[in-house]
């Protein structure tokens, strides 16, 4: 019997070259490093703040609860259980990479970071599996390589809130009791069907949506998954007249005693993670930072740092960039009114470094953050002049989360200049708190969705007015 031919890699999504040799081993070890660090943080939090029984109970509560976007797992399950949830999901991704013989790449690292980042506010070790396995199942039918499908499967986990909702609340309506979650047969069947549907459609949507923004939004899956989520929400809720209830609330006395902000623990966790990353890159780069400046100067458009500069310099960039993100979050949290280091805040710090190996650098990202500040300045001034209350600040949870994904618009800075990076950030800030209503809070890549829409708006305007791109070769 003639063997079926494998389809080509999905264009614009899985075309990144895989690493080989020492570079591949370093990238794989780096993913395991983060998983190990998450397990260690969970153990430390258990020993200091709770006990193993409380951690287990908290993890169970996370797994068996509806999990709409920005559900604070620090509140719902506790600090230790949240880190344990992220560690388990990260371990599963690493094991799948090994079992499917997926070759390490910058794209695979980005997908991995997105998985563990959302394990702090909506993704868990239960609701990740239906869309994840749905992609593998449908990819097998279409003769796609299982190794190439792993990043797509990881991206599809952003639909996890739909899974939790279908399993525990969708068919129960008023009888739903968050203290005694139950699973219904219709809920299981709908969840399985939804996973298969996502498996067929997400890989199909990604090439087209990537062309829509021409690679100027690094969070490619955000636009594809966001569009899918909008239509899924419209059918399962709006069209059928099903009430879209909000996230569940749970009183966590320990969390409240810390002012709903684990500032010290989270800062120590990220300081250790990012400093060790820099040291790893420093020693791998022959105890120097030589060669980092060309990477630092890259425009971020279709870049692949491990291929162009090697893993040591890539790790230096991730660590340095991560520290910059951490400093920014500390400044806006301490100097403005808003949320502290909550579950979502912690998660989006990881989300912000997602493409630190394939486009993001401190140099091309800071204009995006400036665009957020510009919007807040203009809106605050307008509210003051009109006598209206100022409802937002830079540390509002929605803006913190949106900025983490808006950093994916950094190619606008690199290709068109800083002023257009500011404009891109400004447009994304306009949308980030409104797009959630479009998908009902069931898509975890809300910020990536807003960034993709912003890129779709800005690109044709720049084309129409013939705004020139920079002609220098990135990294030279």
Phi, psi and omega in degrees: 000136181287132182287135180294139181279135177290142177288159178290157176304146181298119186296141177077357183234309184248027184270359178296140179285142178278155178273160177224164174064216183301325181297317179296318180296320180296317181294318178296319178295327180293322175297317177294327177301314180294320177298314178298321180294323178293317176299316180297317179298321178297318179295315179298315179297323178295315183290327184271315191253344184209214173214176186294328178294316179295321179296317178297317179295321179294319178297319179297322179294322177297317183292326189255025181236149169305147191222056180296164182309137180070017169296121186278104181289339173298322178285315187288315185242345182101165185297309184295317181295326180294314178295325178294320177300315179295321180295319180295317179293321177295320178297318178299318180295319179296318179295319178297322179298322179287314184293324180272000180056040178286125181285134181300142178205167178298324179294319179296320178296320179297316179297320178297314179300322180294324178296306185291331180294320183279355176288357177262350184201051172144336179255140177215175187291352175262309188282354179284337194282318182304309177290325180301307180287333177299320178296318179294318180298311182289326177295325177294320179296326182269006177065030175277149179295131179297324179296319180290337183280344186301313177302321178296319178298319178296317179299324184293342180296347177295350177268009181309320179303325175300318182298310180299322180293315180296321183289318193247339188228333191301316184266357184262338177050237185292339181279356181295131179233110183296340179277344178224071183295137177229152180250134179254155178298314176302324179295319178295315181295318179295321180297316179296316178296321179295319178299319179292319178300314178297323180297326179280323191268324182299311177298331180285327183282328188301315180299317182293316181291330176294324178291331182299321181251005172054031177082008180275356169241112184295332180277069186303319184293339182301316181289317181296311181292325179297315178297316177301316181296323178299314181289322178296317179294319180300320182282306188289341182238297187296310183294321182272356179070029179275135180291131178262091181283158185278184178298151178283153179250147180214129181276119180245102186299321180295317178296317179297324181294338176265013180068028180055041180199110177270066188299310185293312184297314183294319179296320178294319179301310183286326177299316178296313183299313185283323178293319177295325177297316178296316180297321177302312179292322181299311181288326177291337179265032179060046176054048179203168174253015181300138178087000180281330184300316177301322176294316180302328183270000182299150181278345175087359182268115180054041179268154176219091188298317180301323179289316186279326188236350182092158182294321181303313180290328175297317179295322176300317180295315180300315181294314180295315179297319178299320178295321177299317178297316181298317178298316179301313181298319178297318181296312184289329178288319183280333186259349179232165179273137180164207182279167176253214179274079178274182173300308178300320179299315179298315182297319185285343172295319175293319180299327183293334181263010186310314183254032175293347176258359184210044172147321186276131171222160177304328184291319184267356182263329187300327176297331177296315178297323178296325176298322175296317179297322180298315179299315181296324178295315180294314182294322179294318178296319179295318179296321179295315180295326182269000179072027181259152177291144177274114189268345188233160171215173180295340180258012170297139186304320180297321180286322176299315180292318181296321181297322180304322180272331178296339177300340176292351176273009183303335176302334176297321177296312185291323185268331184244343180116166187298322184298325180282336171294320177297316179297318179298316177297321179299314181295319180294322178297325178299322188269332196300330180269357181255333184292336180301324179295335182288327179245009175072011182083017183260002178244119183287338179272045182299316179295322176293326176296313179296320179295319178297317178296322179296318179296320179297329178282317188283323185300310180295331177293315179295323178294317184297319181269010174053045175290121185286144172273158175293145185261353182288150178281128182303137175086001180260000000 
